[in-house]
Amino acid sequence: MINAFIMAGQSNMAGRGIIGDVPPIDNEGRIFMLRNGKWVPMSEPINPDRAIYVSDRTKIRSGISPAASFAKAWIDNNEGSVGLIPCADGGTAIDEWQPGTVLFDNLIQQTKLAMRSSEICGVLWHQGESDSKTEEAALAHAGKLTEVIYGIREELGLPDLPFIMGELAYKHKRWPYTEIVNKGMHALCGEVPHTCVASCEGYEIGPDTVHFTAEFYREFGVRYYGVYEKVK
Amino acid sequence: MINAFIMAGQSNMAGRGIIGDVPPIDNEGRIFMLRNGKWVPMSEPINPDRAIYVSDRTKIRSGISPAASFAKAWIDNNEGSVGLIPCADGGTAIDEWQPGTVLFDNLIQQTKLAMRSSEICGVLWHQGESDSKTEEAALAHAGKLTEVIYGIREELGLPDLPFIMGELAYKHKRWPYTEIVNKGMHALCGEVPHTCVASCEGYEIGPDTVHFTAEFYREFGVRYYGVYEKVK
């Protein structure tokens, strides 16, 4: 049985790291990704929400995400196989993830297809930049995210499903209020069981000037695994 | 409103042509593809059911399909925009597409998400190689395909939805009974309204020795559009 994790949120979970900037992760026959409701061997990009082949390194494209190195850490520490369900979508605000939206419903439907052949073990979430443009939106984020977490757990019938978040880049030139969103996520962890936040301390921004580097995505995924171990 | 077409079947609809072997198709701001239930500008590969980056030209990978040149022919002949819903899955037999299977249910769910923001105009189908290994399977194919067509139309509530098939490669060294499957599809067109078959006459096989060349996929998509015009 495959142990499956949902990828959700916006571009830094979808993954924008440039393929080729880091060594590929060998799936070792134990890391899979969902395609058309079925499991196929993992290769990157796992979450192709945007164009894939882009020769210009400064252009936005689907690429390296935290999910592959999370999965590698998982197989290095567990028996069995792991699967990734790609549902993240670039540029999306928390309002676009509320129950009943197309992104929420797509996540639930894809996950239910995956449940025919796997056990759902957690959600890998990175999102909030689109809610960091104004102080008002940033302050409202944690409450809206709580609705998403409970909504997913309810629809899947998994009330204790681990929900693993990642911090947003502090002091990002494009989003002035990420610090408020980060504080909100840390506070949320004290309120909502089985949630945790991976630190993005020491992050670096890649050649598109917006997203993390491929190297940092690799490190970030390992941190996601580290905090997951404590709440699973 | 986007005029949407479903991509379904196996690898020759998913697309295995090598990107770079043909000029890219400009989406002209009028060709879209479904990602997470939402429309994004089309770029290839449209249907990433398998690994994408493969340096070895002989390796199976997601790539050029008939869908992009079909869409280009559509915008050249119609006002408005066109969208592509990728649901094709390599190596799949007709039994894997019957109502209630994971591939069928994924197609219905993805299409229903797309229906929130588009009108469904047809199904682009290429499949049957996996049913051409034995004479018995090849002879049973048309009957089972008929079930798929009526099943999709019923689930979507679109009884007249055009269903556009493509011929399988004649005399393919790997699948000895493709000619029977092709005859079955042509016969089906006389029985099931709003169906048609695009010819694969003059096809060429690419460097993986199994699938069509990128150049032929481009030509094939134009032929799909030509026959669609007659049954829509």
Interface residues (C-beta under 8 A of the other chain):
Chain A: I19 R35 N36 G37 K38 V40 P41 S43 E44 P45 P48 D49 R50 A51 I52 Y53 C87 A88 D89 V102 L103 D105 N106 Q109 L113 R116 S117
Chain B: I19 R35 N36 G37 K38 V40 P41 S43 E44 P45 P48 D49 R50 A51 I52 Y53 C87 A88 D89 V102 L103 D105 N106 Q109 L113 R116 S117
